[in-house]
Amino acid sequence: MAEEATNKSNVDVDLMVAEVESGARNAAGLAGKFILALACVWAVFQLYVASTIPFILTEWTGANLVFNNQETRQIHLAFGLALSMLAYPLFKSSPRNRVPMYDWALAAIAASSCLYLLVFKNDIADRAGLPTTADLVFSTIGMLSLGVAVYRALGLPLVIVASVFVFYVFFGHLSFLPDAVQWKGASFGKAMWHFWMQTEGVFGVALGVSASMIFLFVLFGSLLERAGAGNYFIKLAFALLGHLRGGPAKAAVVASALSGLYSGSSIANVVTTGTFTIPLMKRTGFKPEKAGAVEVASSTNGQLTPPVMGAAAFLIAEFTGVAYPTLLLHAVLPALISYIALVYIVHLEALKLDLKGMERPPATMTAARKLSGVLLGFLLMAGLAMAVYYGLGWIKVAFPNMTFGAAVALFLGAYLILVKVAADQPDLEMDDPNAPMTVLPRPWDVAVTGFHFLLPIVILLWCILVERLSPTLSAYWATVAMIVILLTQHPLKAFFRGGGAFGEAFRRGGRDLFDGMIAGSRNMIGIGVATGAAGVIVGTVSLTGAHQVVGELVEFLSGGNLMFMLILVAVMSLILGMGLPTTANYMVVSSLMAPVIVSVGAQSGLIVPLVAVHLFVFYFGILADDTPPVGLAAFAAAAISGGDPIKTGIQGFAYDIRTALLPFLFIFNTELLLIDVGPAKAVFIFIVAVIAMMLFAAATQGYFFARSKLWESAALLLIAFTLFRPGFWLDYVQEPYIDSPGTEIATLAEATPADGNLRIVVRGPDFDNADKIVDLTLLLPLGEAGSGEERLKKLGLSMMEEDGRALLEEPFPGTLMFERLQNFDFYGDEPVEVAVVQTEAERMPKEVFYIPAFLLLILVIGLQRRRTDVPAF
């Protein structure tokens, strides 16, 4: 019975992997070969448009073989729609081993609706906004095809969400809707043109990012996985951490973190790494639900980890206007803190259960080696980034005129050396997790077998951080390096080992490349159609202003309370993110929820960088993957562990409470995102934040050095909060700002240093409700030094003083103030005025409050050490 259950579980997992990563259909014969060929052609097309080959061919042939951004989006979606019709069955009863005729027809029709825009692009541009009957027919076919494709590849949740938005576009004027959400509605022609015929809807920014950046990063990850990097990361994590208490669980966290570096799905992360890690966790003493929950928590956190962040990093950079390398800097510290805390949670669980580690090779392990083994997994990528930036950056300084050929020679030389080192060890094979546990391999023996897998990652970081190339071009060169490795690693190993069979080695490399290209394309089907569907939502928001309606609803429900508003947005983001893939998840929650935090927060005096707002909603959207009742990642983990999916999801969310805390913290303390922070302070913030998050984890787990008493858990929470937000206590002791009357704005603007900001509070009647007087806090970027009047005038801020008040005039369109003051009624009974100008007060350092926090911590440790009955390590 046990063997039968195990086999059934493996079958379920295999099916889940197929459905998540590559489509649920495995067609035989010519149909199957056509699907594989089409997927491969899609990957080749994406590499073609990312390279310089189109420009070279255009110059040689005289024909225009270059595709612009809009044309690339149209072809990209045509591939995605066609493959979704062929690779995913329409119904549960549809055949899995062949493609029915209706799917062939649907694939052709869907692709035609996209290619129509390409073929007739000039005619469509000439009649902008005036659709013909053919335009409306193909637009309607395209929208319906997109809905069918999303249903096939991603299920009903996103279809329902997008359908609600489309319904609102057409029927937002109906009387049964509340007055607050009604709008005039749109005609069929206007809506179809907006959604399909231009770049405001389906073919908008989201699909453009998918076509230009996301595909290449997903393809790079697929090739890396196919080369053997996934198995390498798992084995390396187990070799480093498997001997510790709860070692397999700690290794699962690190392996999922490393897989999350290039994975585009938390569910795919669960079903790939979890098939190996979850059974081993169970064998060392973890209950099925807890084993699954550890994998779920670590896999969902992988979506928060740079550089890919579930393929949403590029969307966040695009929508916030933050450069991609800068976004990686903002996102890395919270992700690293969260993973370290998760390993600590696993350690506490192992202490509570008194679990042992796996047997390790006989060797003398010093305390220093133990500590290095624990930290190596987390510091690997940070150290790699620093090595690239400072180490390889030195090469850039020493050899500023290094040519492309010299860089290639450097890469090839390093690659040959590392492959030679790898060839001296046997190739890694994925072990059976259900087999009896054997002695762990030596970490160094595992590490040397895959150092060459890190070279493409180094190239990626080099291009992004040192050369400052675009993400698209950086991913392209990293992918080219990965193709070289796939084609040559096996022949080179055969050569260095002195063996023969070079033909078979080359054929194996070719098969790996072909399979990796296909896997990359099939992984992109869901992302491609999801970004198209997300474009419908974004298009609805831009057409109807739906985000303002949501903002008014949240403001009404929160009663103006800032913290309650953030909690409401977090809950709504969780609900909206249920059942959606990462990219669509981010698009939905950011288009609706991010403007709410910005607008309602500004009315409450909270000014937050836009990137912090988008990361806030992104975090909670991702946490929906382990939140019952949907929790797709939890269901995937339960299928492997044999545990209850709802209990797995609840336990996973309990582990992820520390991740849910982080967005609230970096909204109020943007130093956690390393905004305006130097290197030395960044290290200090990292150390303090890690300590704080580990204390928070200990408090929520009810275990520190021993089982905690209630007051000790409360004390640990207080200490953690103080370490994270010392400014909270400082604000109670000393006011953060000095308030000056609005009439002094020009004087204070002149006194502000060059490129400084001036904080003001604007008060006036609301545009939609003139009887309602609202306050709006703004941060004005004053630019270069000069007279106060001139600096304010450049922003479009003109005013007159009357009765001791600084009354604002309506700003001119195109100015910064016109954009920021649109919510005010300048023609109401009450004027719009600058009520207060706020300047930062001189205060003592907020870090002073660390002193009582650490004193309280010493007290708690001293009391718990007396009750410790299980060694900490």
PAKOL-266735 format. One record per residue (C-alpha): residue in three letters; x, y, z. Coordinates in steps of 0.25 Angstrom, whole numbers, padded with zeros to 4 digits, always signed. Example, Ala and Ser with C-alpha at 12.3 -4.5 7.8 and 13.67 -1.06 7.14 Angstrom:
// residues 2
ALA+0049-0018+0031SER+0055-0004+0029
END
This chain:
// residues 873
MET+0000+0000+0000ALA+0011+0010+0004GLU+0018+0007-0010GLU+0005+0009-0017ALA+0003+0022-0010THR+0017+0027-0013ASN+0015+0023-0028LYS+0002+0030-0028SER+0008+0042-0022ASN+0019+0042-0032VAL+0009+0041-0043ASP+0002+0053-0038VAL+0014+0061-0037ASP+0018+0058-0051LEU+0005+0062-0056MET+0006+0075-0048VAL+0020+0078-0053ALA+0014+0076-0067GLU+0002+0085-0065VAL+0010+0096-0058GLU+0023+0096-0067SER+0020+0091-0080GLY+0005+0089-0083ALA-0003+0077-0080ARG-0004+0071-0093ASN+0007+0062-0099ALA+0003+0060-0113ALA+0009+0048-0121GLY+0013+0047-0136LEU+0013+0059-0145ALA+0005+0068-0136GLY+0014+0066-0124LYS+0026+0069-0133PHE+0019+0082-0139ILE+0017+0087-0125LEU+0031+0085-0121ALA+0036+0091-0134LEU+0027+0103-0132ALA+0032+0105-0118CYS+0046+0104-0122VAL+0044+0114-0133TRP+0038+0124-0123ALA+0051+0123-0115VAL+0059+0125-0127PHE+0050+0137-0131GLN+0052+0144-0117LEU+0067+0142-0118TYR+0067+0148-0132VAL+0060+0161-0129ALA+0069+0162-0116SER+0082+0161-0124THR+0088+0170-0135ILE+0086+0160-0145PRO+0073+0167-0151PHE+0082+0180-0153ILE+0093+0172-0160LEU+0083+0165-0169THR+0076+0177-0173GLU+0089+0184-0176TRP+0093+0172-0185THR+0080+0169-0192GLY+0074+0183-0193ALA+0061+0177-0188ASN+0055+0182-0174LEU+0057+0170-0165VAL+0056+0178-0152PHE+0044+0177-0144ASN+0040+0189-0135ASN+0035+0187-0121GLN+0020+0187-0125GLU+0022+0177-0136THR+0030+0168-0126ARG+0018+0169-0116GLN+0009+0164-0127ILE+0017+0152-0132HIS+0020+0149-0117LEU+0005+0148-0114ALA+0002+0140-0127PHE+0012+0130-0122GLY+0007+0129-0108LEU-0008+0128-0113ALA-0005+0117-0123LEU+0003+0109-0113SER-0007+0110-0102MET-0018+0105-0111LEU-0009+0093-0115ALA-0002+0090-0102TYR-0013+0091-0093PRO-0026+0083-0094LEU-0039+0091-0094PHE-0047+0082-0085LYS-0043+0071-0075SER-0049+0061-0084SER-0041+0066-0096PRO-0030+0057-0101ARG-0016+0058-0096ASN-0009+0050-0106ARG-0014+0057-0119VAL-0019+0071-0124PRO-0033+0071-0128MET-0037+0078-0141TYR-0044+0090-0133ASP-0031+0093-0126TRP-0024+0094-0139ALA-0035+0104-0144LEU-0034+0112-0131ALA-0019+0113-0131ALA-0020+0118-0146ILE-0031+0128-0143ALA-0024+0133-0130ALA-0011+0135-0137SER-0018+0142-0149SER-0024+0152-0139CYS-0010+0157-0135LEU-0004+0156-0149TYR-0015+0164-0155LEU-0009+0176-0147LEU+0005+0173-0153VAL+0000+0171-0167PHE-0009+0184-0168LYS-0001+0192-0158ASN+0000+0204-0168ASP-0015+0204-0171ILE-0018+0203-0156ALA-0009+0215-0153ASP-0016+0224-0164ARG-0030+0221-0158ALA-0026+0223-0143GLY-0038+0223-0134LEU-0048+0219-0146PRO-0049+0204-0146THR-0054+0197-0159THR-0063+0185-0158ALA-0051+0176-0160ASP-0044+0183-0149LEU-0055+0180-0140VAL-0057+0166-0144PHE-0042+0163-0142SER-0042+0170-0129THR-0054+0162-0124ILE-0047+0149-0128GLY-0034+0153-0122MET-0041+0157-0108LEU-0049+0144-0108SER-0036+0136-0112LEU-0028+0142-0101GLY-0039+0138-0091VAL-0039+0124-0096ALA-0024+0123-0095VAL-0024+0129-0081TYR-0034+0118-0077ARG-0026+0107-0083ALA-0012+0111-0078LEU-0016+0117-0064GLY-0030+0113-0061LEU-0042+0122-0057PRO-0037+0132-0047LEU-0031+0141-0057VAL-0042+0140-0067ILE-0052+0144-0056VAL-0044+0156-0052ALA-0042+0161-0066SER-0056+0158-0070VAL-0061+0167-0058PHE-0052+0178-0063VAL-0058+0177-0077PHE-0072+0176-0072TYR-0069+0189-0064VAL-0064+0196-0077PHE-0077+0193-0084PHE-0087+0193-0073GLY-0081+0203-0063HIS-0093+0212-0065LEU-0104+0202-0060SER-0113+0207-0049PHE-0111+0195-0040LEU-0097+0199-0038PRO-0094+0208-0026ASP-0093+0223-0030ALA-0078+0223-0025VAL-0074+0213-0036GLN-0082+0217-0048TRP-0076+0223-0060LYS-0082+0226-0074GLY-0078+0213-0081ALA-0071+0212-0094SER-0076+0208-0108PHE-0072+0194-0114GLY-0063+0201-0124LYS-0056+0210-0114ALA-0054+0198-0105MET-0049+0189-0115TRP-0039+0199-0121HIS-0034+0202-0107PHE-0032+0188-0103TRP-0027+0182-0116MET-0024+0192-0127GLN-0014+0200-0120THR-0004+0199-0108GLU-0013+0203-0097GLY-0018+0190-0094VAL-0014+0175-0098PHE-0002+0180-0106GLY+0002+0190-0095VAL+0014+0191-0086ALA+0013+0178-0079LEU+0013+0170-0092GLY+0024+0178-0097VAL+0033+0175-0085SER+0029+0160-0086ALA+0033+0160-0101SER+0046+0168-0099MET+0051+0164-0085ILE+0044+0153-0078PHE+0045+0142-0089LEU+0060+0143-0089PHE+0061+0142-0074VAL+0051+0130-0074LEU+0059+0124-0086PHE+0072+0126-0078GLY+0066+0119-0066SER+0061+0107-0074LEU+0075+0105-0081LEU+0082+0106-0068GLU+0072+0096-0062ARG+0074+0087-0074ALA+0089+0088-0073GLY+0088+0082-0059ALA+0089+0094-0050GLY+0076+0091-0042ASN+0081+0078-0038TYR+0095+0084-0035PHE+0088+0095-0026ILE+0080+0084-0018LYS+0092+0075-0016LEU+0101+0087-0012ALA+0091+0091-0002PHE+0090+0077+0004ALA+0105+0076+0005LEU+0106+0089+0012LEU+0094+0088+0022GLY+0089+0074+0022HIS+0097+0070+0035LEU+0091+0081+0043ARG+0078+0080+0052GLY+0067+0079+0042GLY+0077+0079+0031PRO+0069+0074+0019ALA+0059+0086+0022LYS+0070+0096+0023ALA+0075+0091+0010ALA+0061+0091+0004VAL+0061+0106+0007VAL+0074+0109+0001ALA+0072+0100-0011SER+0058+0107-0013ALA+0065+0121-0012LEU+0075+0117-0022SER+0065+0112-0031GLY+0057+0125-0029LEU+0068+0133-0035TYR+0063+0128-0049SER+0050+0122-0047GLY+0037+0129-0051SER+0027+0122-0043SER+0026+0118-0028ILE+0018+0106-0032ALA+0028+0101-0042ASN+0039+0103-0031VAL+0031+0094-0022VAL+0029+0083-0031THR+0043+0083-0036THR+0051+0084-0023GLY+0040+0079-0014THR+0040+0065-0021PHE+0054+0063-0015THR+0054+0071-0002ILE+0040+0068+0004PRO+0042+0053+0005LEU+0056+0055+0011MET+0049+0065+0021LYS+0039+0055+0025ARG+0050+0044+0027THR+0057+0053+0037GLY+0044+0055+0045PHE+0036+0066+0039LYS+0021+0064+0038PRO+0016+0064+0024GLU+0009+0077+0026LYS+0021+0084+0032ALA+0030+0078+0021GLY+0021+0083+0010ALA+0020+0097+0017VAL+0035+0099+0018GLU+0036+0096+0003VAL+0024+0105+0000ALA+0030+0117+0009SER+0043+0116+0002SER+0038+0115-0012THR+0029+0127-0010ASN+0040+0134-0005GLY+0048+0131-0017GLN+0038+0139-0025LEU+0043+0151-0017THR+0058+0149-0019PRO+0065+0157-0030PRO+0069+0156-0041VAL+0056+0151-0047MET+0046+0152-0036GLY+0037+0142-0043ALA+0038+0150-0056ALA+0032+0162-0049ALA+0045+0170-0047PHE+0044+0176-0061LEU+0030+0180-0059ILE+0033+0187-0046ALA+0044+0194-0052GLU+0036+0199-0064PHE+0024+0203-0056THR+0032+0211-0045GLY+0042+0217-0054VAL+0053+0211-0046ALA+0066+0206-0053TYR+0066+0191-0053PRO+0080+0190-0046THR+0074+0200-0035LEU+0062+0191-0033LEU+0071+0179-0031LEU+0078+0187-0020HIS+0065+0191-0014ALA+0059+0177-0014VAL+0071+0169-0009LEU+0072+0172+0006PRO+0057+0168+0009ALA+0058+0155+0001LEU+0071+0152+0008ILE+0066+0155+0022SER+0053+0147+0019TYR+0061+0134+0015ILE+0071+0135+0027ALA+0059+0136+0036LEU+0052+0124+0029VAL+0065+0116+0032TYR+0064+0120+0046ILE+0050+0116+0047VAL+0053+0102+0042HIS+0064+0102+0052LEU+0054+0105+0063GLU+0045+0094+0058ALA+0056+0084+0059LEU+0060+0088+0073LYS+0045+0087+0077LEU+0045+0073+0071ASP+0060+0070+0075LEU+0063+0065+0061LYS+0077+0061+0056GLY+0084+0064+0043MET+0088+0054+0033GLU+0101+0046+0034ARG+0113+0054+0028PRO+0126+0049+0023PRO+0136+0047+0035ALA+0144+0059+0037THR+0148+0069+0048MET+0137+0080+0047THR+0142+0093+0054ALA+0132+0103+0059ALA+0137+0113+0048ARG+0134+0102+0037LYS+0120+0100+0043LEU+0117+0114+0042SER+0123+0116+0028GLY+0114+0104+0024VAL+0102+0111+0029LEU+0104+0125+0023LEU+0110+0121+0010GLY+0097+0117+0003PHE+0091+0131+0006LEU+0104+0139+0004LEU+0107+0132-0009MET+0099+0141-0019ALA+0103+0154-0011GLY+0117+0150-0011LEU+0116+0147-0026ALA+0110+0161-0028MET+0121+0168-0020ALA+0132+0160-0028VAL+0126+0164-0041TYR+0124+0178-0037TYR+0137+0181-0030GLY+0146+0169-0035LEU+0142+0169-0050GLY+0140+0184-0048TRP+0155+0185-0045ILE+0157+0178-0059LYS+0149+0189-0065VAL+0157+0200-0059ALA+0170+0193-0061PHE+0167+0190-0076PRO+0157+0201-0080ASN+0159+0198-0095MET+0156+0183-0093THR+0150+0178-0106PHE+0138+0169-0108GLY+0148+0158-0113ALA+0156+0160-0100ALA+0144+0158-0092VAL+0140+0145-0099ALA+0154+0140-0098LEU+0154+0142-0083PHE+0141+0135-0082LEU+0145+0123-0090GLY+0158+0122-0083ALA+0151+0122-0069TYR+0141+0112-0075LEU+0151+0102-0080ILE+0158+0102-0066LEU+0145+0100-0058VAL+0141+0089-0068LYS+0154+0082-0066VAL+0152+0083-0051ALA+0138+0077-0052ALA+0143+0066-0061ASP+0152+0061-0050GLN+0139+0058-0042PRO+0127+0048-0046ASP+0115+0055-0051LEU+0104+0058-0041GLU+0092+0050-0042MET+0078+0053-0036ASP+0077+0043-0024ASP+0064+0036-0021PRO+0058+0043-0008ASN+0051+0031-0004ALA+0064+0022-0003PRO+0071+0020+0010MET+0079+0032+0014THR+0094+0030+0012VAL+0106+0039+0016LEU+0105+0053+0011PRO+0115+0056+0000ARG+0127+0066+0003PRO+0123+0080+0000TRP+0135+0083-0008ASP+0134+0070-0016VAL+0120+0075-0020ALA+0124+0090-0022VAL+0135+0087-0032THR+0125+0079-0042GLY+0117+0092-0045PHE+0126+0104-0044HIS+0124+0106-0059PHE+0109+0108-0057LEU+0112+0121-0050LEU+0119+0127-0062PRO+0106+0131-0069ILE+0101+0137-0056VAL+0114+0145-0055ILE+0112+0150-0069LEU+0098+0154-0066LEU+0103+0162-0054TRP+0115+0168-0061CYS+0106+0173-0073ILE+0096+0179-0063LEU+0104+0184-0052VAL+0118+0188-0059GLU+0115+0190-0073ARG+0101+0196-0070LEU+0095+0189-0082SER+0080+0187-0083PRO+0073+0175-0076THR+0069+0170-0090LEU+0084+0170-0096SER+0089+0165-0082ALA+0080+0153-0083TYR+0083+0151-0097TRP+0098+0150-0095ALA+0096+0141-0083THR+0087+0132-0091VAL+0097+0131-0102ALA+0108+0127-0091MET+0098+0117-0086ILE+0096+0111-0101VAL+0111+0110-0102ILE+0112+0102-0089LEU+0100+0093-0093LEU+0107+0089-0106THR+0121+0087-0101GLN+0121+0083-0086HIS+0119+0068-0089PRO+0129+0067-0101LEU+0139+0075-0093LYS+0137+0066-0081ALA+0139+0054-0090PHE+0152+0060-0095PHE+0158+0063-0081ARG+0154+0049-0076GLY+0161+0043-0088GLY+0149+0035-0093GLY+0143+0034-0106ALA+0129+0035-0111PHE+0130+0050-0115GLY+0119+0048-0125GLU+0109+0044-0114ALA+0114+0055-0105PHE+0111+0065-0116ARG+0098+0059-0119ARG+0094+0060-0104GLY+0098+0074-0104GLY+0089+0077-0116ARG+0077+0070-0109ASP+0079+0078-0096LEU+0079+0091-0104PHE+0067+0087-0112ASP+0060+0082-0100GLY+0064+0095-0092MET+0059+0104-0103ILE+0045+0096-0104ALA+0044+0097-0088GLY+0047+0112-0088SER+0036+0114-0099ARG+0026+0105-0092ASN+0029+0112-0079MET+0026+0125-0085ILE+0012+0121-0091GLY+0005+0124-0077ILE+0013+0137-0075GLY+0011+0142-0089VAL-0004+0141-0089ALA-0005+0145-0074THR+0002+0159-0078GLY-0008+0160-0089ALA-0019+0158-0080ALA-0013+0167-0070GLY-0013+0178-0081VAL-0028+0177-0081ILE-0028+0181-0066VAL-0018+0192-0068GLY-0026+0197-0080THR-0039+0197-0072VAL-0032+0205-0061SER-0027+0215-0071LEU-0040+0216-0079THR-0049+0217-0067GLY-0041+0222-0055ALA-0045+0209-0047HIS-0033+0211-0037GLN-0039+0224-0032VAL-0052+0216-0029VAL-0044+0206-0021GLY-0036+0217-0014GLU-0049+0223-0010LEU-0055+0210-0005VAL-0042+0207+0003GLU-0042+0221+0009PHE-0056+0220+0013LEU-0054+0206+0020SER-0041+0210+0027GLY-0048+0223+0032GLY-0035+0231+0029ASN-0026+0222+0038LEU-0013+0220+0031MET-0010+0206+0037PHE-0024+0201+0035MET-0023+0205+0020LEU-0010+0198+0018ILE-0016+0185+0025LEU-0028+0186+0015VAL-0019+0188+0003ALA-0011+0176+0008VAL-0023+0167+0009MET-0029+0172-0004SER-0015+0168-0011LEU-0016+0154-0005ILE-0030+0152-0010LEU-0027+0158-0024GLY-0014+0150-0025MET-0021+0136-0022GLY-0019+0126-0033LEU-0011+0136-0042PRO+0003+0134-0047THR+0014+0144-0042THR+0013+0153-0054ALA-0002+0154-0055ASN-0002+0155-0040TYR+0007+0167-0039MET-0001+0174-0051VAL-0014+0172-0044VAL-0011+0177-0030SER-0001+0188-0035SER-0011+0194-0044LEU-0022+0195-0034MET-0015+0195-0020ALA-0002+0203-0022PRO-0009+0216-0026VAL-0018+0215-0013ILE-0006+0215-0004VAL+0000+0227-0011SER-0013+0235-0011VAL-0018+0231+0002GLY-0005+0231+0009ALA-0002+0245+0004GLN-0015+0250+0010SER-0010+0244+0023GLY+0004+0250+0022LEU+0011+0238+0018ILE+0020+0240+0006VAL+0026+0227+0001PRO+0035+0224-0011LEU+0027+0218-0022VAL+0036+0206-0023ALA+0033+0203-0008VAL+0018+0204-0011HIS+0019+0194-0023LEU+0028+0184-0015PHE+0018+0185-0003VAL+0006+0180-0012PHE+0015+0170-0020TYR+0019+0164-0007PHE+0005+0161-0002GLY+0001+0157-0016ILE+0012+0146-0016LEU+0007+0141-0002ALA-0006+0137-0008ASP+0001+0125-0014ASP+0001+0119+0000THR-0011+0125+0006PRO-0024+0116+0007PRO-0034+0113+0001VAL-0027+0114-0012GLY-0012+0113-0009LEU-0007+0107-0022ALA+0007+0105-0016ALA+0001+0098-0004PHE-0007+0088-0012ALA+0005+0085-0020ALA+0014+0082-0008ALA+0002+0074-0002ALA+0002+0065-0014ILE+0017+0062-0012SER+0016+0061+0004GLY+0003+0053+0005GLY-0002+0064+0015ASP-0014+0072+0016PRO-0013+0084+0006ILE-0021+0093+0015LYS-0013+0090+0027THR+0000+0091+0018GLY-0005+0105+0013ILE-0008+0110+0028GLN+0005+0105+0033GLY+0012+0111+0021PHE+0006+0124+0023ALA+0010+0123+0038TYR+0024+0122+0034ASP+0022+0134+0024ILE+0017+0143+0035ARG+0031+0149+0035THR+0030+0152+0020ALA+0017+0158+0022LEU+0023+0167+0033LEU+0034+0173+0023PRO+0025+0181+0014PHE+0019+0189+0026LEU+0033+0191+0031PHE+0039+0196+0018ILE+0027+0205+0016PHE+0031+0213+0028ASN+0046+0210+0028THR+0051+0211+0014GLU+0065+0209+0019LEU+0062+0194+0018LEU+0061+0196+0003LEU+0075+0203+0003ILE+0069+0216-0002ASP+0079+0227+0000VAL+0088+0218+0008GLY+0103+0217+0007PRO+0111+0203+0007ALA+0115+0204+0022LYS+0101+0207+0027ALA+0095+0197+0018VAL+0104+0186+0025PHE+0099+0192+0038ILE+0085+0191+0034PHE+0086+0177+0029ILE+0092+0172+0042VAL+0081+0179+0051ALA+0070+0175+0042VAL+0074+0160+0042ILE+0075+0160+0057ALA+0061+0167+0058MET+0055+0157+0048MET+0061+0145+0055LEU+0055+0150+0068PHE+0042+0152+0062ALA+0042+0138+0057ALA+0046+0133+0071ALA+0034+0141+0076THR+0024+0135+0066GLN+0029+0121+0068GLY+0029+0122+0083TYR+0043+0117+0084PHE+0056+0124+0086PHE+0067+0117+0095ALA+0055+0109+0101ARG+0040+0109+0100SER+0036+0124+0102LYS+0027+0129+0113LEU+0016+0138+0108TRP+0023+0151+0113GLU+0036+0147+0107SER+0029+0145+0093ALA+0023+0159+0095ALA+0037+0165+0099LEU+0043+0159+0087LEU+0033+0165+0078LEU+0035+0178+0085ILE+0050+0177+0083ALA+0049+0173+0068PHE+0039+0185+0066THR+0049+0194+0072LEU+0061+0189+0064PHE+0053+0190+0051ARG+0046+0204+0054PRO+0054+0212+0064GLY+0048+0224+0058PHE+0034+0221+0063TRP+0039+0223+0077LEU+0047+0235+0073ASP+0035+0242+0067TYR+0028+0241+0081VAL+0040+0248+0088GLN+0043+0258+0077GLU+0035+0264+0066PRO+0040+0260+0052TYR+0037+0273+0046ILE+0036+0288+0049ASP+0023+0293+0043SER+0023+0307+0037PRO+0012+0315+0031GLY+0010+0313+0016THR+0013+0328+0013GLU+0028+0324+0016ILE+0029+0314+0005ALA+0037+0323-0004THR+0047+0327+0007LEU+0049+0312+0011ALA+0050+0308-0004GLU+0061+0317-0006ALA+0068+0312+0007THR+0067+0297+0002PRO+0080+0292-0003ALA+0082+0289-0018ASP+0074+0276-0022GLY+0067+0276-0009ASN+0053+0274-0006LEU+0042+0282+0001ARG+0031+0276+0008ILE+0017+0283+0008VAL+0003+0281+0012VAL-0007+0286+0002ARG-0022+0287+0007GLY-0034+0290-0002PRO-0048+0284-0007ASP-0048+0270-0013PHE-0051+0270-0028ASP-0062+0260-0027ASN-0068+0266-0014ALA-0066+0281-0012ASP-0072+0280+0002LYS-0060+0271+0006ILE-0047+0278+0010VAL-0035+0269+0008ASP-0020+0270+0012LEU-0010+0265+0002THR+0005+0264+0007LEU+0015+0266-0005LEU+0030+0265-0006LEU+0035+0276-0016PRO+0048+0273-0024LEU+0054+0287-0025GLY+0065+0284-0034GLU+0077+0294-0035ALA+0079+0305-0025GLY+0073+0319-0028SER+0062+0328-0023GLY+0050+0322-0016GLU+0040+0328-0026GLU+0048+0323-0038ARG+0049+0309-0033LEU+0034+0308-0030LYS+0031+0313-0043LYS+0038+0303-0050LEU+0029+0292-0043GLY+0017+0300-0048LEU+0014+0305-0034SER+0008+0319-0034MET+0001+0326-0023MET-0003+0339-0016GLU-0003+0343-0002GLU-0017+0347+0004ASP-0021+0349+0018GLY-0008+0342+0023ARG-0011+0330+0014ALA-0003+0324+0002LEU-0014+0322-0008LEU-0011+0313-0020GLU-0015+0316-0035GLU-0018+0305-0044PRO-0005+0299-0050PHE-0003+0299-0065PRO-0004+0285-0072GLY+0009+0278-0074THR+0015+0283-0061LEU+0018+0274-0049MET+0008+0282-0040PHE-0003+0279-0050GLU-0001+0265-0049ARG-0001+0264-0034LEU-0012+0274-0031GLN-0023+0268-0040ASN-0031+0264-0028PHE-0034+0278-0024ASP-0045+0287-0028PHE-0039+0300-0031TYR-0053+0306-0034GLY-0060+0302-0021ASP-0065+0312-0010GLU-0052+0309-0002PRO-0038+0312-0008VAL-0027+0302-0010GLU-0015+0307-0001VAL-0002+0303+0004ALA-0006+0301+0018VAL+0008+0296+0024VAL+0022+0295+0020GLN+0030+0285+0028THR+0045+0285+0030GLU+0053+0274+0037ALA+0056+0276+0051GLU+0069+0274+0057ARG+0068+0261+0066MET+0076+0251+0073PRO+0080+0238+0065LYS+0068+0228+0065GLU+0078+0217+0068VAL+0079+0222+0082PHE+0066+0213+0084TYR+0075+0201+0081ILE+0081+0202+0095PRO+0069+0198+0103ALA+0065+0188+0093PHE+0078+0180+0094LEU+0077+0181+0109LEU+0064+0175+0109LEU+0069+0164+0100ILE+0080+0161+0109LEU+0070+0159+0120VAL+0061+0150+0112ILE+0074+0142+0108GLY+0079+0141+0122LEU+0065+0135+0127GLN+0063+0125+0115ARG+0078+0120+0116ARG+0074+0114+0130ARG+0063+0106+0124THR+0070+0101+0112ASP+0069+0086+0111VAL+0073+0084+0096PRO+0087+0089+0090ALA+0085+0100+0081PHE+0093+0093+0070
END
